[in-house]
């Protein structure tokens, strides 16, 4: 969804959708369906059984995003004008976009249609743009990029650098140029991409509906223009205009002239301005225009081939490749999914970790090839003879030493009767007898080499540190892990996760912690007492974070003072964080001073969650508030372990997570902002990484009766009254010092079971809306309560102004949609594709707002609208029911999903968040008879539509009193295949007929 969203009723969408392109299904005679008939029985059995046996990943992009660019005869046009406009468009979409999207963008920006002949001439305008086919099996998928650098484009040969004496590694096989996430990947990911995700969307170019900039004679000086452009370069996913003053002040130590924000149109030559919240003209996002003639500017994804590779070297590789085979081995493409599975082979340097991708087209294709090789080189009379004189660099087949396996390899060194080879699919070398080396038949050149490399993000300065490599060897070598691809370059930049445990482990972050000097950790011994303790945070679940006097704390404070002075002396943008990721360590202001944080969660590319590791405070901030740790202090700072000690109060009858708001508030008032507390350690739990303590507000730790534990145990603070959580009589104020930025926020909903050293799951990492799960079973015509449509509620209070109704085209028209939840053909939830980026922006704003406000008493009423925190996001919800155990049943109005949340996680939905129409609208499939759908039919339906961008042809709209009661009847069309459009009701009707025939 970063670049692939739409803002029109019939345009920029992953499916080639328009009223002209999509046939009217209702008018199709039966004869037209004859070429679409499918043999369903075996396919449906396979589909249903595959779903029941495992969870198929939501991976691939739409297979065809092209829309016909030619309509009618070509007309004369001004090439220079069109080229200039396309250059301007590519300045905004510098990461590229689908060619099918160009006509709509052009029409939105210039109020003119893109000339037909210009669309045909795109491939010839190499000085303006690059038209590139994707690695998809569909040959007509085209991407449009800014013009490439003029570099040698010889295809990489499978051969290694023969002059190297070290263990050879295959030439990295990756596509050139910046890759564009397909709209299927750009749409909101499981949380993941998240990320997520993966990242925040680029919004469409400003249209005529955007607020008009005020008129002013003011202008920008060349120096000011250069500085602003420098800031925009650091934030390729866009920068909010309101962040400019503080960012400019921090970076250049001077104030931003006031007239800049009042006259944003002055920036139009260096950036594109978008207003995602039309009702609020002060909220604008700035996207840098890429300069022309600079080779595309800074290549953040590092995908273009390194120009240092000499022409002579490329020529030698090509010639050697031709000598060894008539066909070259194709390049290995990075998997399209955001979190591919990988097998880690080896790492002597974290900048070049050898690994293999796991899955269809990768490890499975390799196993099939090796089975075929085993048969081809089998021990029979027709077996090819051993290679008589292998040459260095030659691709060969080798009978492995340990097992009777035949593997592809490359000759590294030829000895008297032995040969050293590198197994190009497995990533290791060995010396073997010449009698086991055979000529590699050309049919085994078709599969790309499977052993490849990646670079571990955040570990670059310590890539050969022994402690880091030892930790990585222990945690990752020989294991299958999940990889989050941050950069799809020649050597991808990645974060690895071990998902085999209850809590997912960030391998990169764990390796960084190997640098800690344990002598600088806070001392903790059972039955020991400590004075001058500072309680830095009390979480709403009862977890307490303390700072103890230690060598580490003293050294940390000294370093932070030096960093503060250093930042004040630097006038540069090099410390701005342009690529955040989970587990990354950086700096953010806390109590007005720079402090260490770890990124724990990403909400797109703009909003993220952090943990102040030395005080135990969680917060949600915007990316512009982050700073890189200066290299001068990095090693010393990494050596100091986190100084916040996670503590639980011992000897309390109530467990962590069951504290009442009154108890939390009482403890906060007693201990926060007091520097001379004392504590006695009762127990250290290494597994939970926490310490059970008795806490005192003075130095009398010898008397247990004076402990806060004893006072709380003797009080009524933990005596739950009926529905105590439903009224929240005492607000749980956060009395810790607030962060310096207005958008920064301390979080009052820390999960006590969440480790401070282990971030959230990768699936939740890019916690953009729309991918947090399907909606449950969905069989039996709506028998599954968690996914049925909301029952008819009473009218909400008239004092609460609801958003305007979602605008829909008349019946018979088409609309681009994303299916967020699909139970069965009788009930699913659609989101209009055109406004999806606005919803992402809205949710980011809600996170920043609600994570910083204090919890206040709230009388929760059924059938009313609220904001609710679900997992790591804030959603607009309708309350469906209030339970006596403190839980509330809510319906997500933008996604159509039912959830159970604690009543403490609900807040009033303020007016600012009631401007965008609710984006989820329930629907049923047209063209099929209403029935009680079986579980098998529901599975088939979900597999075809859920979490996918499709085209909906409106058959009927059933209006209702409330927005969430409206219901559509639509035909769903998958137009991603080049050969034909897939009408989902055809599939379901045929499936129903097949079941009927079987019965």
Beta strands, then each sheet from edge to edge (+ up, - down):
strand 1: 97-98
strand 2: 129-133
strand 3: 142-146
strand 4: 239-240
strand 5: 271-274
strand 6: 285-288
strand 7: 339-346
strand 8: 353-358
strand 9: 395-399
strand 10: 406-414
strand 11: 418-423
strand 12: 428-433
strand 13: 437-439
strand 14: 452-456
strand 15: 480-487
strand 16: 492-498
strand 17: 505-506
strand 18: 529-538
strand 19: 544-547
strand 20: 585-590
strand 21: 593-603
strand 22: 607-612
strand 23: 617-622
strand 24: 645-649
strand 25: 677-685
strand 26: 690-696
strand 27: 814-824
strand 28: 827-832
strand 29: 865-870
strand 30: 873-882
strand 31: 887-892
strand 32: 898-902
strand 33: 906-908
strand 34: 920-925
strand 35: 949-958
strand 36: 967-974
strand 37: 982-983
sheet 1: 1+ 3- 2+
sheet 2: 4+ 6- 5+
sheet 3: 17+ 16- 14- 8+ 7- 15+
sheet 4: 12+ 11- 10+ 9- 13+
sheet 5: 18+ 19- 24+ 26+ 25- 18+
sheet 6: 20+ 21- 22+ 23-
sheet 7: 37+ 36- 34- 28+ 27- 35+
sheet 8: 32+ 31- 30+ 29- 33+
end
